[in-house]
Amino acid sequence: MLLRARGSVSWQRALRAALAAMAAAIDGRSLMEVMFERVAGIDIGKASLTVCVRTPAARRGRHSETRTFKTTTGSLRVMRDWLVEHRVTIAAMESTSTYWKAPFYCLEDVIQVWLLNAAHMKAVPGRKTDVRDAEWIAQLLEFGLLQPSMVPPPPIRQLRMLTRYRVQLMGDRTREATRLEMMLEDASIKLSSVASSLTTLSARAMLQAMIEGERDPLVLSEMAKGKMRRKIPDLAQALDGHFDEHHARMAKTILGRLDMVEESLTELDQVIAAKCAPWAHQIGLLQTIPGVGEKGCAGDRRRDRRGHVPVPFGGSLGCLGRCWGCAVGQVVSVSVTAGRGRSVRETCDGSNDESMSDGSAVDQARGA
């Protein structure tokens, strides 16, 4: 209720009412029902985290206890044992950068853990320290006023890490190709105006010959292959410039980096294909939806505020279009975790903001 009201004009009024109800419940009056008896609120930092445990008091009301731990593995194990000792059944933490991962992974095997969207929490007034943050999260959690984000199981997390790394490699490839084109422009070589790409076989052969010392544009243009041979006169003009030893050294370095990226992409594709093998049937079902492919989906060229390409159909598979490079991992996430009408709101930063409605392909994938 509180989260829905946040986006409305009367959000502050709803917040004050919820706070008043919480205060009354803490005082012992029954305006709000405690949904979880033993909870923990965790405020995450890079070097340390603060944990607030709230449990039933000996006589009446609620008892709070707060401790601070380092984020090293040994300290996280101590925190886990402390929560188990207090018989905590559920914990909640904000999705702060990537710092939430270590405590989340440490706790997920022993208690239920909720990952929260930090945007839902930061507008709340009156919290000036990490201790107050942890207490606030614990109080909201015990009254059921929080909504968890979807965190995939470990196999899906590994797969998504691979697919997101693939996106980064593809970005590296694009940047290196752009550097190569800018360097050739500096040498008055207009190869990119004639060739469709500087990474084609013909263009690579010409560039390699220029690196090795060939400067005659007629000789270079004769290296064209296939359909490029129709453009030999244009190539001869485009290759007439002042390409010198300095440009040759830069071109050699850039082409070497491009080769390394291509090799890494080839190896990574094989690893991703092997990781996807257990869900091959589900992925095949999802690809029967028009516009959805193995590595992405056909979407509108317009981008949203995060720079992601939206899918042409909203709702049931919205998460596929949010980060097209993560499509394989998100397809599997959908097939494993999606239910009819269930909210699966996830963005690249770990917070959630997408919803799912009924979809036959999703249902078939889930049933399979």
N, C-alpha and C positions, 0 to 999 in steps of 0.2 A: 504494500500500500504506500509506504513512504517513498519507495523508489519510483513508482509511477507518478506520484505527486510532484516529484522533483522537477519534472519538465513543464509543469503548469504554472500559471500566474500565482496561484495560492500556495506555492511550495513552502514558503516560510511559515505560513499559518499552519499547514499540515505538520511541519517539523516541530513547531512549538507544541502542538497538541500531542504529538507522539512523545516528545520529551516529558511533558507533564504526566502523561500516562505511565511512562517508564518510572518517573520519580515516585508516583503513587504506588506503583507495584513494588518498588524497592522498599518503600516505607511499610509495606505489609498490606495495603489495600489491594483489592482484586480487580482493578480496572484493566490490567493486561495479564494474560496468562503466560507463565514461563514455559517455553516450548522445549528447552534443553536444560536439564538440571546441572550438568557439569560441563562447562565450556571453557575454551581458552581463546583469547584474542592476542594475535601476534603482530607486532609492528616491526617491519623488516628494514634493516640498514645494510650497508656494505660490510662493515666490520663487526657489527653487533646487532642483536635483536632483543626486543622487550616482550615478555610474555606475561599476560594477566590471566590468572585462573579464577573463575567464579564458580562457587559451589554452594549448596545449601548450608546456612549457618546452623549452629548447634541448637538454638531455640527458635529464632524467627528471622526472616529476611535472608539476605545473601552475604556470603563471605568472599572477599577478594584478597588475592595474594599475587604480588608482581615481582618478577625477577628478570635480570638482564643476563644474556649469554653472548659469548662470541659466536661468530658464524663458522668457525672451524669445525671439522668433522667430529672431533672429540667432544667439543662443547655441545654440538647438536645432539649427540648421543646422551649426554647428561640431561639436556632439556627433555628429550623423549622419555627417559626414565622417570623424570620428575612429573611429567604429565600422566604417565601410566600409574605412578604412585598415588596421584590424586584422583585416579579413576575418571579422567576426562574422556568423554565419548566423542567430542567434536571440537575442532579448532578452525579458526578462520584467520586469513592473512591477506593483506593487500598485494596486488601484483606489481611490486616495485621493481622496475627494470627487469633484470634476470636474477636478482638476488633472492627471489622467492623460491627458486628451484631447489636449492640445497635443503632448506628446512621442510619444504613440501615433500620431497622424495624421502626424507628421513622419517617423516611421520605417517605417510600414506599407508604403510603396511600394518600399523598398530591402531590407528584411530581414523575416524572420518575427518577429512580436511577439505575446507572450502577455500577456493581462490576468489578474491573479490576484485571488482573493478574499482581502481583508485579514484576514478572520476566521481563515483557515487559517494565518496567519503570526504574529499578534500574541501567541499563547500560548507561542511558542518562547522559552526562557530565554536569558540571556547576551548579548542585543543591546541596547546602551545608546546607540549613536550611529547616525547615518545611514550612516556608512561601513560599520559592521558589518552594518547591514540590507542594503545593496547586495551585500556579499560573501556574506551568507547566501542571498539570492535566487539569486545566480549559482551557488553551490555546489549548491543544490537543483535548479536547472535543468539543470546539466550531467549530473547523475545521473538525470534523468528522474523526479524526485519531485514535480513540480508538475502541476496540472491547470488548463488555461486556461479562461477564461470565453468565452462566445460574444459576439463583437462584430459587429453587422450591417455589411454593406457601406454605403458612403456614401449611396446613394439611400434605403435603409431608415432610416438614422440621421436623414436630413432629414425623412422622413415621420413618424417617431416623435416628433421634436421638435415637429412641428405638432400631432400628436394629444395630446401631453402639455400643450401650451399651451392646447389646447381644454378639457382638464380644468380647468386653472386658471381659465379664463374662466367655465366653468360654476360653479365655486366662488364666483367673484366675484358672479355673478348671484344665487346662493342667499344669500350674505351680505347683499347690498343689499336683497333682498326681506325678509329677517329684520329688518333695520334699519327698513324701512318699516313692518312690522307692529308693532314695538316703539314706534315714534313714534306710530302711531295709537292704541295702547293708552294711551299717555300722555295723549292727547286724549280718551279714553273713547269712541273710535270702534271699534265691534265688527264692522267690515266683514268681517274674515277669518273670523268665526264663521258668516257666512251665505254668502259667496262661496267657491267652491272654491279660488280663488287671487286674490291682489291684482294679478295681471298680466293678467287676462282683459279683454276689451273693455269689459264693463259696469263692472268695478271701475275701470279706467283712466279711463273717461268721468266717473265720479262723483268720483274724486280730482282730475282736471283741473278740474272745475267748482268743487270746494272750494278749490283753489289760486287760482282766479280770483275768489273771493269769495262764492260761493253757500253758504249755511249752512242753508237750509230742508230738513229731512230728507225731506219729502214730495216736493219738487221733485227732490231728488237721487235718490230711490228710483224715480221715473218714468223715469230714464235707463237702467234695466235693459233688457237685450236677450235675446231667445230664452227659454230655460228659466228664466232669472233672474226673469222677470216674475211667475212663480208665487210668488216670495218677496218681493214688494213690501211687504206688511205687516211682515215681519221686517226688511227693509232699512230701512224708515222708523224702526223702533226702534233698529237698530244704528247708524244715522247720526246719532242725537241725542246730541251730546257738546259739548265745549268746544274745538273746533278753531279756533285763532286764527292770527294772522299769523306767529308764530314757527313753528308747525307747518306752515303753508303754504310757508314758505321751505325748511324741511327736506324736505318732500315733493317740492318742485320739484327740488331738488338730487339726491335719491335717484332719482327717476324719470328725470332726465337721465342719470345714470350707468347705470341699467338699459338705457336706449335705446342708449347707447354700447356696452355689452357685447353687446346683441343684434345690433347692426350688425357688430361685430367677429366674432361667431360666424357670422353669415351669410357674411361675406367669407372667413373661415377654412374653412368647409365647402366652398366652391367651390374653394379652393386644394387642400384635401385630396383632393377628388374628382378633380381634374386629376392630382395626384401618384399616385393609385391606378390611373389608367387602364392603365399597362403590366401590372398584375397583376389586371385585372378578372376574367379567367377563373378564376384561382386563388382569389380571394376568393369568387367565386360558388360554386365547389366546396365550400369550407369552410363556407359558409352553408347547405349542404344538411344539415349535422349538426344534429339537433334541439337547439334552445336557443341556437344561435350566430347572431347577427345582424351587421349591418354595423358597428355601434358597440359591440357587447358581446355578452354571453351571459347567459342566465337562470341564476342561481346561488342557492345557499342564502343566506338573509339573515344567517346567522351570519358573522362576519368573523374572519380569522386575526389573529395578533399584529401584523401590519403594517397592519391595517385594510382588507385587500383581500377582496373577495367571491370565494369559491371557486366553481369550476364544478361542476355536478351530476355530471359524469363526470370521473374522474381520469385521469391518464396522458397520453394522446395529445395533448390540447390544453390541458394545465394552464396554460400561459402565457397563454391568453386570459383566464382568470378572475383572474389576479393583479393586473392593473391595468386595469380595464374601459375606462377612458378611452383607453388605448393600444391598444385592440383592433385597430383597422385596421392600425396599424404592426406589431403583433405577429402578426397573421394573415399579413401579407406576409413577416415574418421566418420564420415557420414554413414557409410555402410555398417559400421560397427555400433555407433552410438545413437543414431537418429531414431526417434520414435514418432508415432503419428501425433502431430501437433506439438511436439516438444520443442522448447527453445534451445537452440544450439548457437549462442551468440559468441562468435569468436573473431577477434582481429589479430593482426600480426604482433601486437604488443602483449598478448595474453589476456586482454580484457575482452568481454563478449558484447556483440551487438548485432547478431544476425538471428533470424528466426526461421523455423522450418514449418511448413504446412504439409498436408498429405501429398504424397507422390507415389505413383505406382512403382516406378523403378527403384526408389529408395526402399519401399516396403518389400519388394522382391529381393533386393540386395540384403536387407536385414534378415529376412526369413531364410535366405540361403546360408 
